[in-house]
Amino acid sequence: MLGSTYGTLTTDPRRARTIACGEQPAPAVHGRTDDLDVSGRPLHREVPDLDRFFRPESIAVIGASDAEGRPNTGITRQLIAWAERVGARLHPVHPTRETVFGVPCSPGVSALPEPVDLAVLLISDPLPVIEELAQAKVKFAVAFASGFAETGEEGAAAQSSLSAAVARSGMRLLGPNTNLNAFSEFRDDLEGPAIALITQSGHQGRPLYTMQELGVRLSHWAPTGNEADLETADFISYFAEQPEVGAIACYVEGLKDGRGFLLAADRAARGGVPVVAVKVGRTETGARMAASHTGKLTGADTVVDAAMRQFGVIRVDGLDELQDTAALLARARPPRADGVAVYSISGGTGAHFADLATRAGLTLPSLSEAKQQELHQWIPEYLNVANPIDNGGHPVGDWRGPKIIESILQDPSIGVLICPITGPFPPMSDKLARDLAEAAERTDKLICVVWGSPLGTEDAYRETLLGSSRLATFRTFGNCITAVRAYLDHHRFTAAYRSPFTDAPRTPSPSFRKAQALMRPGRQLSEHAAKQLLRAYGIRVPREQLVTSAAAAVRAAGQVGYPVVMKASGARLAHKSDLGLVKVGLTSASQVRDAYRELTDIARYEGLDLDGVLVCQMVERGVEMVVGVTQDDLFGPTVTVGLGGVLVEVLRDTAVRVPPFAEDQARAMLDELRGRPLLDGMRGAPPVDLDALVEVVLRVQRMALELGDELAELDINPLMVLPRGQGAVALDALAVCH
């Protein structure tokens, strides 16, 4: 008997705990332990069988009530209705009631008349009942109670205890701090691919849920809450394998497990299922609010953004963009071409839309002369029909309207036709809407309409446009452009996608054994030692020698070859130039002797411990880049490339990827840089050796994977990328061991 633990659901975090607050949850296993990468991380994610969660055969409601005015009563009533819809048997559980809403009530879990698939916990503290549910072989549970990690340290400790208990039980838990959204009623009269919805904040899914009234089908809603067990990644993995799901829409406040999220996104990408996400935390304020709501890390936003892009997750900023983009991706067929045609009643409207679309990266190809001549059969000669296409208004009101639309769609360079209608102008706008809806039924190309009226009550909009399951209808230019760009990008991405986990290294390379011998736990390596680390992975460094006397410096300069660079070398020594510890362009023995004395004098004055002075080959011609490794709290090691030298701090022009990634992603990183034209040669400078730069990025990635968190930070700056065919040389390096 559970007694008072079956009390009313409450949000009071001050509740008794039967497990010590300091107890930590058992580690979750998201992949097969026999298939790990070189750093011991899983290369696969198990897909939870959630069929019995969304369509259980039997349900237990722990803490059920029919007493008017009690919070549990309304929830119990809603669960009874949901059970009837999904054909499940519902069993109320309460220690002091014989029936609830006329249904026989069990006094405790052990007294249930049959095994149950799903237990809904309407109690203030779910922890004490977890073991009892496990003994009853309950497959899933939902915990509504709040007051956990979202409230601070005490709540986080309580959530750790809950997670540990669930991990031991073998049961799967949704929540805590979740709601009834999973048990919402979905319309069953809508056809076509559906949107599956995942939200950490239930209220943020309301706009998408109401899209059913606009004819957009929804199949599932997973309100994940604090994710003590089941998380966003679990539902992405599951939804990506459901045949009715055409797109997955997510509202994410924080990621519980960065690696798990990427494995789930990889599964969706391999299946061609688009994932569209609003991810909170672009700003410090947003990150703080997300932490207070869900108690999870939001992650460094630049890394989160890059990781999502790397695995094909389409990130949008607003809920309106989320609903419009997910709806388009769920329902539209793959594009036949990348070209976009803009067709309008008004030349001004077409030009405005074309400017915005082009700036957003959409391609608006000029129609061929033959196609333009064909259109001029129905459109006056003085109007522009090259793209955007201006019909002048009158042709849409008669027999010419359908012919114009058909002619544009027949152009092989056009994959998307967009018709912005800035406002209702009956009867022309009404007939144009009908012609577009009829054309959408005949074509396999995407037709989008932007209905710009602020009212949205017009028959042309409510009945004709929304009544068509083949048209994609928007209310704003911006949302239309965002959705179409995501649609084209998604299909390009999935057509070329190959899972990076397929070829991820599983065993250490010979370089790893060399590198491990150079690592110094808890210390920053000297430049000389850091360069030895690079050498171990086949990354080219200048000819150089470490010396401890002026005479040795002169001998080294002769062997390295003038001109030379001299630098102080020591652990924990960064920003050497700021301290005057770098001398460049030395061309004689006397300059080398003087430089050695000056460098050692400065180091002595500053109280710096040196392991010597580096005498280095001077490398001048090329473009300075930076390549580095940092450890992200969510995703682990990340690799960065960007413009180097002093520009890295001034311009912050960098691109990030999360290992593992292949050569195509390394090249894509370079294409993201604003300074990319420098690599192709500017103002007479020759193009640089891009292949050598990409090779360095891939070798650094291998280092990051193999050394894992042993390598806290690596900074190759500058990496001098030489003219094509001449390679790349790491002129300086900083490495910090964990």
N, C-alpha and C positions, 0 to 999 in steps of 0.2 A: 504494500500500500504506500502511495506517495504522499498522502496527506495534503498539507498546505501548499506543497509545490504546485498544485493545480489551481492556484489562485488567479485572479484577474491579471491579464496582460498589463504590464506597466513599463514606463520608460525610466524609472528610478534606478540609477546605476549602483546605489548602495544596497547590494543584495548579498546574502550569505554565499560563500563558496566552499565546496567540499573538497576541492583540490587546491593545493598550495598555489598562490598567485605567481610564484616564480617558476612554475613548471613550464617547460617549453614543449611545443608540439613535435611529434615525430616528423621527420622529413618526408615530404610527399614525393612519391616516385611517379614521375610523369612519362618515363620512357622505359624501354627494356634495358635492364642492367647489363645485358650482354652486347649492347650496341651503343657504345659511348664514344665520344670524340677523344682526341688526344689529351684533353684537359679533364676528362672524366665526366663531361656533361652529356645528357641524353641527346640522341639524334632523332628520336621519335617521341611522340606523345600519345599515350593511350586515349582512345575516345571513350568517354563514359557512356554506358548504355542508359540513356535517359528516357527511353520509351515508357517505362513504368512510372517515371516522374510525371510526364505530361499526359499520359493516358493510363492511370492506375486502374487496377481491377478492384482494389479495396483501399479505404482511407480510414485512418484513425484521427480524430480531432481531440487532442489532449487539452483539457480545460474548456470543453464545450459548454455553452450556456444558452438558456432561453429566457433568462430573467430580463425583463425590459429595463432599459437604461444602462445595462452593462456593456462595455466595449466588446466583450467576447460574443455577445448575442448577435450583433450585426454580422460579425465575421463568420460565425457558425451558420447563419442563415445563407450567406453567400456561398459557403462551401457546400452546403446541401444542394443548392441549385447547380453548382458546377459539377458535383458528383452525378447528378441526374443527366446532365448534358453529355458527359463522357462515359456514362454507363458504369459507374463505379458504385460499390457498396460502401456506405459511410457508417462508421461506428463512433458515436460520441464516447468520450472517456471523462469521467468526473467522479471523485470518491464519495460524494454525498447526494448524487441525483440518480433516480431510477430511470428517467427518460429525459430526453432533450428534443423538443419539438415533436414529441410523440414517438421518437426512435429510442429503442432500448439502450441504456447507457451502461458501460462497463466501469467498475470502480477503479481499475488500474490497467496498465498495459498487459500484465500477465493474465488478465481475465478476458482479453479480447477473444471473440468466438472463432477467429480465423487469423492466419498470418496476413499482414497488411503490407502493401507496397509503399505507402506514403503516410507519414505521421506529420500532422500540422500542430505545432506547439504554441498554444495560446497561453503561455505561462511566462512569468516574469524572469525566471532563471531556468534556461533549458538544460544546464549542465547536469543536475542530479538525475535526469531521466535518460541520459544518453546510454548508459550501461544497460538499463532495463530494456530500452528499445533494441539494442544490439542483441540481447538474449532472446528477444522475440523475433529475431531475423527480419526486422524492418529494413527495407532497402534504402529509403530516402526519408529525410525529415526537413521541415522548414521551420526556422526560428525567426519570429517577428521581433522579439525583444530587442530594445536598443540599450545604450549605456555601455558599449564595449569600446573598441579601439578608437571610435570617433570622439571619445570623451577625454582621452589623455592616458597617462601612464597606468593608472589603476585599471581603467577599462581595457587597455591593451594587454595587461597581464591576465585579466579575466578571459579575454578572447584567446590568448595562448593556451590557457587551460582547456577551454572549449575545443579548440583545434586538436589538442593532444588527445582528448577523450574520443573525439570523432575518428581520428586516425587509428586509434586502438580498436575501435568498434567494428570497422569494416563497412559501416554505413556511410552514405554521402549526405551532406548537409547543405542546404541553401540558407544563407544568412550568416549571422544574425543581422538585425537592423534592416530587414527587408519588408515586403508588403504583399498585398493580395494580387498584384498584377499578373502573376503566373496563372491565376485562376479566372482571368477575364474572359468574357464571352466574345468569340470571334465570329464574324459573319461567315456563313457557309454557302452563300449564294453568289460569291464572287469567284471568277475563274482566272486561270493563268498562274504564272509563278508568283510566289508570295514573298513578303519581307518577314524575316525572323528578327526580333528585336531583343537587344540586351541593354539593360540600363542599371547603373549602380544607384542612381537616384530615380525612384519610380516615377515621380512627377514629370521628369524630363522626357519620358516616353509618350506623354499624352498627345502631343501633336501628331506623332506617327500613328497612334492608335485610332485617332479620329479620322485619319485618311481613308479608313474603310467607307466613310460616308461619301467619299469622292470616288469610290470604285476601286481603291487600291487594296489588294488582299493582304492580310496578316495571318501568319500561321502559328507563331509562338511569341511569348514574351517572358524573358528571364530577368527578373529584378534581383541582381546578385548581392546587393547590400554590402556588408563588410567582407564578404568572401573568406570566412573562416575555413571553408573547405572548397566547395564548388566555386569556380571563378569564371571570369569572362572567357578565358582561353578554353575552358571545358565546353562552354556552350558554342563557341565558334567552331571547335572541332566537331561537335555533334551536328550542329545546323548545316555545316558544309557537306554532310553526307545525306541529308534529307532531300528526297527527289522533288518535293514541292517548293523548296526554298530557292528563290531566284537571287536574293541578295540578303546580306546580314547587316543590320544597322545597329551601331553601338553608341552609347553614351558612357564614356569612361572617365572616372575621376582619378583613379590611380591604378597602376598595374601591380598585382600581387607578385608576379613572377615574370620578369622580362623574357627569359629564355622560353618559358612555357607559352607566352603570348606569340613569340616568333614561330614556334613549332606549329601552333594552331593556325596562324596566318599562312604558313607554308602549306598546310593541308588544304586550306581554302584556295590558295593560288593554284595548286596542282589540279584541283577540281574545277577551276575556272569560276568559282563562286565569289562575286565581289563582296568585299567587306568595307563598309563606309563607317567612319568613326568621328565623333566629336570627342576630343581628348582635352580635358580641362588642365590648366597649368602652364599656359603660354606666358603668363606673367607671374610675378612673385605673389601678387594678391590672390590670383586664381589658384595658385599652388597651395597657399595657406588655407583658403576656403575648402579646397578638396580634402586636405588633410584633416580638417576639423569635421568634415562630413563622413568620410569613410575610413580615416585612420591609416591610409596607405601612402607609400611614396608616389609622388607624381613623376619623378625622374627629371633629369636635365632635359629641357624641352627640345633643344637642338638634337640631342641623341634620339629621343622619342620620335621626333619628326623624321629623322633620317631612317630609323629602323622601320617605321611604318612604310615609308616610300620604298625601301629596299625590298620589302616582302609584299608589296602591292596593296597595302591598306590605304584606302582613299581617305585622307583627313580633311574634314571640313570644319568651319568655325561655328556655324549657327545651327539650331534645330531646324530652321526652315530649309537650309541647304541640305541637312541630313535627310529630311523627308523627301525633298524633290530629287536629290541625287540617287538615293536608294530606290525610289519608285521607278526612275528611268532605267537604272541598271537591272532591276528585277524583271522588267517587262519587255525591254527592247531586244530585238534580235542582233546578232553580231553585225558590225558595219561591213558593207560591200566596198567602201572606199573611205578615205580620210577627209575628203573635201566637204566643205560646208557651203551651202547656198543660202543666201539671205534674200527673202522675197517679201515685198511689202506694197501696201497701197500708196505709201508716201515715200518720196525720195529722201526726205530728211530723216524719217524713221530708219530706213535702210542704211543710210550712211552712218547714223549714230550707232546702230547696233553693230555694223561692220567694224567700226573703230574699236569698240569694246571687245568684240570677239577676236580681232587680230591681235590686240594688245595682250589678250589672255592666252595667246598661243594657238588659236584655231587657224586652220588653213582655209582661205577663201579663194579657190582657184578661179582665174578668169575663164569664162566659158569660151569655147572655140568660136571662130568667126561664123562657121556654119550653124552652130547652135544659136548664136545671136541673131542671125538672119531668120532662122526658123521662128524665134520668139517675136521678131518684128512683124511677123504676119498678123499678130494679135495685139501688139503693143506699139504705140506710135514711135516713129523713127527717132524723134528727138529725145526720147527717154533712154536712160542707161540700162542695159540688160547684161552687162559683162559679169556682174556679181559684185555688189548687191544688185538685185533686179527690181526695178521700179515699174509697176504697171500703170501708174497714173491714176488709178482708182476705177475708172469706168469699166475696163474689161472684166473685173470680177463680178459685175452685175449681170452678165449675160453668158452666152454659150462659150465665150472665149476663156473664161476663168478656169474650167477644168482642163482645157487643152494646154494652157500655160503651165499649170502644175505638173501635168503628165510629161510635158516636154523637159522640164527641169529634172524630174526624177529619172528620166531616161539617159541623162548624161552620165557616162561611166566614171567621171572624176568626182561625182557628187555622191556622198554616202549619207548626208544629213541635210534635210531641208528645214529651215527655220523661218517661220512667218510671225514677225512681231506685229500685233494689232494693238496700237497704243490706247485705243478707246473705242467703244461701240459707235458705229456709224451706220445704223440700219437704213436701207435693207442690205447695203453692200457687205457690211461686216458679217451679217447673218448668213448670207449666201457663201461668202468666203469660208466661214467656219464649216458649213455643210460640205463644200467642195473638198476641203482639206480632210475631213473625216472620211469621206467616200474614197479619196485617193489613198488614205492610210490603209483601208481595207484591201486595196488592190496591190500594194507595193510591199516589198520586203525591206525597203529603206526606211530609216527613221524620219518621222515628221514631227516637229516640235512647234507649238504655238505659244506665244506669250500674250496673254489677255491682260492688257494694262489697265482696265477699268478698276477704280478703287471700290466700286460697289460689289461686283461679283454676283449680282442677282439676275443678270440678263439671261434670257433663254438660250442665246447663242453659247454662253459660257456654261450654264448649269446643265443644260440638256444636250446640246450638240457636242461640245468639246469634252465635258466630263463624262458624257454618255458613251464616248468611244474608248474602247480598251486598247486601241492601237495608237492613238495620238498621245503624245506627251505634252501636257498642258502646264504652263507656268504662269505666275503672276508678276514676276520681275525679270528684267533683262539679266541681272547678275546671277540669279539662281539658274536660269536656263543655260547661260554660258558655263557656269561651274559644273553643272550636270553633264552637259555635252562633252566638255573637255575630259571629265572623269570617265565617261563612257568610252571615248576613243582611246584614252590612255590605258584603261583597264584591258581592253581587247588587244592592244598592241603588247602590253606587258605579259598577259597570259599566253599569247601565241608564242612568245620567245622564252617563257619561263622554264627554268630548270632548277630544281631544288638544290640550294647550296649544301644541304646536309648530305646529299647523295655522295659527293666526293670529298667530304670533310675528312681530314687526316685522323686516323684511328690509332696510329702508333707513332712514337717520337722519331724524329729524324736524327741522323748522326750529329747535326748541328746542335741539337738540344743537349746532348751530353757534353759538348764543348762549352756551351753557354752556361750550363749549371755550375761548372767549375769556376766560372767567373763571378757568379752571383755572391753578394755579401748581404745577408739578411739584415734589414733595418737600416741600411746605409745607402747613401748616394755614391755612385761610382765616379771616379775621376774621368775626365775626358778621355784619357788614354785607355782606361779600362772599359769605358763605354764603347769606344771604337773597336776594341778587341771583341766585344759582344757582337757588334755589327759584322766584323770579319767572320765570326763563327757561322753567321747565316749568309755568307757570301755577298754582303753589301760592301761595295768598294769604298775605301777610305784613301786619303792622300798618302804618299810616301812620307814617313815621319819617324823620328827617333825621340825617345825620352832620355834626357841628359840631366846630370847633376853637377856640372861644372862648366865654366866658360870655355875651357879648352875642348871639352867633349862637344859643346855646342858648335864650335867652329868645325870640328871634324865631321859632325853630323850634317852641317850645312853643305859641306863639300860633297858628301855622299848623296844627299837628297837632291842637290842641284839648286843653284841660285836662279831667281830670287826665292827667299823663304819667308815663312811666317813663324813667329815665335809666340808661345802662349804659356802662361803658368798653368800647371796641372795639379789638381788635388781634389780629394773628396769634398763634397758639400761646397764646391766652388762654382757658382753660377754667375752669369752676367759679368764675365771677365772684362769685357770692353769698358763697362762703366767704371771699373777700378783702374783702368790703364794697364791691364795685364795681357794685352795683345799688341804685338808689333808686326806690322805688315810691310812687305816690299823690301826686305833687307837684302842688299846686293853685295856685301863684302864681309870679310872676316872681322874687321874692326867694328862694323855695325852689329854683328852678331854678338861679339864680346860685350859691347856696351849694353845691348838689349838684355843679355842674360843678367848682368849686374843690376840693371834698373828693375827688371821683373822681380828678382829675388829681394831687392831692397823694399819695393812696394809691399810685397807679401809679408815681409818681416814687420814693417810699420803697421800693417793692417792686422797683424796677429794671425795670419793664415798659415795652415800647415800644407806644404806642397810635397808631392811625391817626385817633383822634378819640373823641368821645362821641356815642352814639346817643340821640336824643330820640324816644321812641316813644309811639304811641297806647296807652292802657291798656285792656286787654280783660279783663273780670272774669267774666262769666257763662258757665259751660260746664264741661265735664269735661276735665281735662288728660290728654292721651295722649302717647305717644312713637311716632314712626315713624323707622326707620333703615335703613341699609345697612351691611353688613360683608362682608368677603371671606373666604370659607371655603376652606381648603386643597384640599378635594375638589370642591366644587360651584361655586366662584367666587362671584359676588355673591349675597347673600341679603338678604331684606327682613324686617324685624321690626316688629311693632306690639304695643303694650301700654299699660298704665296708666302715665301720665307723671308729671312733677314729681319730688318726692322718693320717690314710691311705687315708681318703677321700680327703685330700689336696695334698697328695703326688702322689697317683695313679689316682685319679679322675675316679675311676671305678664305674660308675653309669649308671642306666637305667631310662628312663623317659616315662610317659604315660599322656595322656590328659583325664580327667574324662568326661563322665562315662566309666568305663571299668569293666569287669567281672573277676572272679577268674582266668580264663585261662590266661588273659593278665598279671595279677599280678605274676603268676608263670613264664610266658614268660620273664618278666623283670629280674627275678633271673637267668634265663638261659643265658641272654645276658652278664652277668658279667664275666669278666676275672677271678675273684676270686671265681667263682661258686664252684670249688672243695673244698674250705674251708668249705662250708656248708654240704658237704657230709662226712666230717671227713678225716683228713690227719695226717699221722705220729702218729697213735695211738689215735688221738682225736675222740670222738664219733660224729656221725652225729647230726646236730642240729634239732630243732623243726621247720621244714619248714612250717607246717600248721599254727603254731602260728605267724611266720613272715608274711605269706600271709595275715592272719587275721588282723594284724596291718596295712599292706598296704591298705587293703580294708576299715578299719575304718578311716584311715587318709584321704582316698579318700572321704568318706562320709562327714567328717569334711570340706574338701575343697569345696565340692558341696554346703553344707548347709550354710556355713559362707560366701562363695563367696569372693568378694573383700574386705569384712571386715577383712579377714585374709590375710595380706600382705605377711607374711612369717612364716613358721613353720619349725623347725629343731630339730629332735629327734636324738641326737648324743652324746654318743652311745646308740643304742638300743641293749642290750645284749640278743642275741638269745641263749637260753640254750639248753642242750642236748634234744634229741627227747622225747616228752611227758612232758617236764617241762616248756614250754612256752617261752615268751620273756618279758623283763623288760626294760622300758625306763629309763635309768640312768640319763639322762640330757635332757633338752628341752629348746628351745628358741622360743618365739612367738612374732610377731610384728603385731599390729593391724593397720588397715588402718585409 
